[in-house]
Amino acid sequence: MSLFNVYPLNPIAITKAAGSRVWDDKGQEYLDMYGGHAVISIGHTHPHWVSRIEDQLHEIAFYSNSVIMPIQEQLAMALNDISGKKDYQLFLCNSGAEANENALKLASFHTGRKKIIAFKKSFHGRTSLAVAATDNPGIIAPVNETQNIIFLPFNDIAALEACFIEQGAEIAAVIIEGIQGVAGIHEASDAFLQAIRKACNDFGALYIADSVQCGYGRSGQFFAHDHAGVNADIYSMAKGMGNGFPIGGILIAPHIQAKFGMLGTTFGGNPLACAAALAVIEVMQNENLLIAADQKGSFLINALKNIQGVKVVRGRGLMIGFEMEEGLEDVRKVLLNDLKIFTGEAKPNVIRLLPSLAITMDDINLFLTGLNKAIQLLKQKAT
């Protein structure tokens, strides 16, 4: 049996990882500046994370959500503490797409409406509603097509207000990434997020903060939306939540009432996933990783702005994108193949950096040295 080939693969087999380093099956070491799509929040195989999961395995790995699970309640209290979202409610699932799917469904249940506002270049996942709200026709199957999604320009307050004036009575929710990731690291302005909050208040819609990639401390605040000083009605989470163990969830404002059967999951919130998520929060608090993300991200962004060949730098904290000048489009390939440094990409010419929040300054400086070397190698080849 062969694998269903849906990803272009680098010819590298990773078999071991620790901190911000990974090794292939030949023993070659790589610096990881991408964290597997922003998933590695506290470093690969962090000892406390490993211990938490091992200890839980000796207790119970799984049971259904038909019984009380104290570890779920522990996770809810830990999230309450670190996120600052007092009195919010927690629903647990397995992935970011599921989190957004449930957030959109819940908004429709709560308002009794069908229309969703999303934004150009957005990415919210690959399940039915989440992919319908994603601005990429290439991944939307015919069965996912719907007339219920309204795509508006990103950071355009006038377009947002006009849409609400025209269709406000039909709009269930606005879903927005605080920082668009797949699109190439584009940050929503504070004024835009504040305008969304006001419009939702005025017209009875819900504000869904997609924090799957830009949440969990990556921006220097727990949720990137927090920089605007607004509270969303629903926050979706995943990726960094489990540091590689599959878990997702939504935080739900207290004014939204639960009803039996409206949402459900088999594997969501299983004890192993909750143990992994608790370990992440404990490490984030013990190692002050939100402050680290802010400080190290600022250092990295400023350093990138001073590198010859880097044209534009965007982002906040340790969610960074930068564009290269013409003729340096292959810098990511050189970083990986010649200098053994993993980074991400976004079309047409953006390199994305989403490293562990626990990355050391030594590794940041190693990356910057490598980027300079990659640029010099490409310039030498051009001459």
C-alpha positions in Angstrom: 0.0 0.0 0.0 1.3 3.5 -0.9 0.6 6.8 0.8 -2.0 9.1 -0.7 0.3 11.7 -2.2 -1.1 15.2 -1.3 2.0 17.0 -0.1 5.2 17.9 -2.0 7.8 16.3 0.2 11.4 17.3 0.9 13.6 14.1 0.5 14.4 14.2 4.3 13.3 11.6 6.8 13.2 13.2 10.3 13.6 10.6 13.0 14.7 12.5 16.2 14.2 15.9 17.7 15.1 18.0 20.8 14.6 21.6 21.5 15.0 23.5 18.3 16.9 20.8 16.5 15.9 17.8 14.4 17.9 14.9 13.0 17.3 12.8 9.9 17.8 9.1 9.5 21.4 9.7 8.5 22.3 11.6 11.6 22.3 15.0 9.9 21.3 17.8 12.3 19.0 20.7 11.3 18.0 23.9 13.0 14.2 24.1 13.1 12.9 27.6 12.6 9.4 26.4 11.5 8.3 24.1 14.3 6.2 21.9 11.9 3.7 24.7 11.0 3.9 26.5 14.3 3.0 23.4 16.3 6.2 23.1 18.4 5.5 25.7 21.1 7.9 24.7 23.9 10.5 22.8 22.0 10.7 19.3 20.6 10.5 16.5 23.2 10.6 18.9 26.2 11.4 16.8 29.3 8.4 18.0 31.3 6.0 17.4 28.3 7.4 13.8 27.9 7.1 13.1 31.6 3.5 14.4 31.7 2.4 12.1 28.9 4.4 9.1 30.3 2.8 9.6 33.7 -0.7 9.8 32.2 -0.2 6.6 30.2 0.2 4.8 33.4 -3.1 6.2 34.7 -5.6 6.2 31.8 -5.1 7.1 28.1 -8.7 7.3 26.9 -12.3 7.1 27.9 -15.3 8.7 26.2 -16.8 12.0 27.1 -19.8 10.3 28.8 -18.1 10.5 32.2 -16.4 13.3 34.2 -12.7 13.7 33.4 -11.0 15.8 36.1 -8.0 16.4 33.8 -10.3 18.3 31.5 -11.3 20.6 34.3 -7.7 21.1 35.3 -6.9 22.2 31.7 -9.9 24.6 31.7 -8.6 26.2 34.9 -5.1 26.4 33.5 -6.4 28.1 30.3 -8.5 30.4 32.4 -5.3 31.5 34.2 -2.9 31.9 31.3 -5.3 33.4 28.8 -7.0 35.8 31.1 -10.4 34.9 29.6 -12.2 34.7 32.9 -15.5 32.7 33.0 -15.1 31.5 29.4 -16.1 27.9 28.7 -14.0 25.2 27.1 -14.9 22.7 24.4 -12.1 20.3 23.4 -11.5 18.7 20.0 -8.6 17.4 18.0 -7.4 20.0 15.5 -7.5 23.5 14.3 -10.0 22.8 11.5 -12.3 21.1 14.0 -12.0 24.0 16.3 -13.0 26.5 13.6 -15.8 24.1 12.4 -17.3 24.0 15.9 -16.9 27.7 16.4 -18.8 28.5 13.1 -21.5 25.9 13.9 -21.9 27.3 17.4 -22.2 30.8 16.1 -25.0 29.7 13.8 -26.8 27.8 16.6 -26.5 30.9 18.9 -27.7 33.5 16.4 -30.1 31.4 14.3 -28.4 32.9 11.2 -26.4 31.4 8.3 -24.1 34.1 6.9 -20.4 34.2 7.9 -18.0 37.0 7.1 -14.4 35.9 6.3 -11.5 37.7 4.6 -9.4 37.5 1.5 -6.4 35.2 1.8 -7.8 33.6 4.9 -7.1 30.0 5.9 -9.3 28.4 8.5 -8.9 24.6 7.8 -10.0 21.8 5.5 -13.3 20.5 7.0 -16.6 21.5 5.5 -17.4 24.9 7.0 -13.8 25.8 7.8 -12.7 25.3 4.2 -15.7 27.1 2.8 -14.5 30.1 4.9 -10.9 29.7 3.4 -10.0 31.9 0.5 -8.5 29.2 -1.7 -10.8 27.7 -4.4 -8.2 25.0 -5.1 -9.0 23.2 -1.8 -12.8 23.6 -1.8 -14.6 20.6 -3.2 -17.9 21.1 -4.9 -19.7 19.6 -1.9 -18.1 22.4 0.3 -19.4 25.3 -1.9 -21.9 27.5 -0.2 -23.5 30.9 -0.6 -23.3 31.6 3.1 -19.7 32.9 3.2 -19.0 36.6 2.4 -15.3 37.3 1.7 -14.3 40.9 2.4 -10.9 42.7 1.9 -8.6 42.3 4.9 -8.1 45.4 7.1 -10.8 47.3 5.2 -13.1 48.9 7.8 -15.3 50.6 5.2 -16.1 47.3 3.4 -16.9 45.7 6.8 -19.3 48.4 7.9 -21.0 48.5 4.5 -21.5 44.7 4.6 -23.1 44.9 8.0 -25.4 47.8 7.0 -26.6 45.7 4.0 -26.8 42.2 5.5 -26.3 42.6 9.2 -29.5 40.8 10.2 -28.3 37.7 8.4 -24.7 37.6 9.7 -24.0 34.9 12.3 -20.3 35.6 12.8 -17.1 37.2 11.6 -14.1 34.9 11.6 -10.6 36.3 11.4 -7.0 35.4 12.1 -5.3 37.9 14.3 -2.3 37.4 12.0 -2.9 35.6 8.7 -0.3 32.8 8.5 -0.7 30.8 5.3 -1.2 34.1 3.4 2.3 35.2 4.3 2.1 36.8 7.8 -0.3 39.7 7.5 -1.4 41.3 10.8 -4.9 42.6 11.4 -4.8 46.2 12.5 -6.0 47.1 16.0 -8.6 49.5 14.5 -9.9 46.7 12.2 -10.4 44.2 15.1 -12.0 46.9 17.1 -14.4 47.7 14.2 -15.3 44.0 14.0 -16.1 43.9 17.7 -18.3 47.0 17.4 -20.1 45.7 14.3 -20.8 42.3 16.0 -22.1 44.1 19.1 -24.3 46.4 17.0 -25.8 43.7 14.9 -25.9 40.7 17.2 -23.2 38.6 15.5 -20.4 36.7 17.1 -16.7 37.5 16.8 -14.6 34.4 16.2 -10.9 34.8 16.8 -9.1 32.2 14.8 -6.1 31.7 17.0 -5.0 28.3 15.7 -1.6 29.6 14.4 -1.4 33.1 15.9 -2.5 32.1 19.4 -0.9 30.3 22.3 1.7 33.0 23.0 3.2 33.1 19.6 2.6 36.9 19.1 3.8 37.8 22.7 0.2 37.9 24.0 -1.7 34.7 24.5 -4.0 35.5 21.6 -2.8 37.8 18.8 -6.3 39.5 19.0 -5.4 40.7 22.6 -3.0 43.3 21.1 -6.1 45.2 20.0 -7.7 45.3 23.4 -10.8 43.5 22.4 -12.5 40.2 23.6 -13.9 37.8 21.0 -16.9 35.7 21.6 -15.1 32.5 20.6 -11.4 31.7 20.3 -10.2 28.7 18.3 -7.0 27.0 19.4 -4.8 24.1 18.2 -1.2 23.8 16.8 0.9 25.0 19.8 -1.7 23.8 22.3 -0.2 20.2 22.5 3.3 20.8 21.2 2.8 18.0 18.7 0.2 16.0 20.5 -3.1 16.4 18.5 -5.5 18.7 20.5 -7.7 21.6 19.7 -10.4 23.6 21.4 -12.6 26.7 21.5 -13.0 29.1 24.4 -16.6 30.3 24.5 -17.8 33.5 26.2 -20.2 33.0 29.1 -23.2 34.6 27.4 -23.3 31.6 24.9 -25.3 28.8 26.3 -24.6 25.1 25.9 -27.3 22.6 25.0 -26.9 18.8 25.1 -25.9 17.5 21.6 -25.2 20.8 19.9 -21.4 19.9 19.8 -19.7 16.5 20.3 -16.5 14.6 19.9 -15.1 11.1 20.5 -11.4 11.7 21.0 -11.5 15.4 21.9 -10.2 16.1 25.4 -8.9 12.6 26.0 -6.6 12.3 29.0 -3.4 12.0 27.0 -4.1 15.1 25.0 -5.0 17.0 28.1 -1.8 15.9 29.8 0.2 17.2 26.9 -1.7 20.5 26.9 -1.3 21.0 30.6 2.5 20.4 30.2 2.6 23.1 27.5 0.9 25.7 29.8 3.1 24.7 32.7 6.3 25.1 30.7 5.1 28.4 29.2 4.5 29.8 32.7 7.6 28.4 34.3 9.9 29.6 31.5 8.1 32.9 30.8 7.6 32.0 27.2 5.1 34.8 26.4 7.7 37.4 27.4 10.4 35.4 25.5 8.3 35.3 22.3 7.8 39.1 22.5 11.5 39.9 23.3 13.1 37.4 21.0 10.7 38.1 18.2 11.4 41.8 18.4 15.1 41.1 18.2 14.7 38.8 15.2 12.4 41.2 13.3 14.8 44.1 13.8 17.8 42.0 12.8 16.0 40.9 9.6 15.3 44.5 8.7 19.0 45.2 8.7 20.0 42.3 6.4 20.8 43.2 2.8 18.6 41.3 0.5 15.6 41.2 2.8 12.9 43.5 1.2 10.0 43.4 3.6 9.6 42.0 7.2 6.2 41.4 8.7 4.9 39.9 11.9 4.9 40.1 15.7 6.6 38.0 18.3 7.7 34.7 16.9 5.3 34.7 13.9 7.4 36.3 11.2 7.4 36.6 7.4 9.9 38.2 5.2 10.2 38.8 1.5 13.5 38.5 -0.4 14.7 40.9 -3.2 14.6 39.8 -6.8 17.1 37.1 -7.6 17.1 35.7 -4.1 13.9 33.6 -4.4 15.8 30.4 -3.7 17.1 31.4 -0.4 14.8 29.0 1.5 16.2 26.1 -0.6 19.7 27.1 0.1 18.9 27.4 3.8 17.6 23.8 3.9 19.8 22.0 1.5 23.2 23.7 2.1 22.9 25.1 5.6 20.5 22.6 7.2 17.9 25.1 8.4 14.2 24.5 8.2 11.9 27.5 7.4 8.4 27.8 6.0 7.2 29.5 2.8 4.2 31.3 1.5 3.6 32.2 -2.1 4.9 33.9 -4.0 8.1 34.8 -2.3 7.7 34.9 1.5 9.7 32.9 4.1 7.9 32.2 7.3 9.5 31.7 10.7 7.5 29.9 13.4 10.1 28.5 15.8 9.6 27.2 19.3 8.8 29.9 21.8 11.7 28.4 23.8 14.2 29.0 21.0 17.6 30.2 22.4 19.3 33.4 21.3 22.2 31.3 20.2 19.9 29.5 17.7 18.4 32.8 16.6 21.9 34.1 15.9 22.8 30.9 14.1 19.8 31.4 11.8 20.7 35.0 11.1 24.3 33.9 10.3 22.9 31.2 8.0 20.5 33.6 6.2 23.4 35.9 5.5 25.5 32.9 4.1 22.6 31.8 2.0 22.2 35.3 0.5 25.9 35.4 -0.3 25.9 32.0 -1.9 23.0 33.0 -4.2 24.8 36.2 -5.1 28.0 34.3 -5.9 26.0 31.9 -8.2 24.4 34.9 -10.0 27.8 36.3 -10.9 
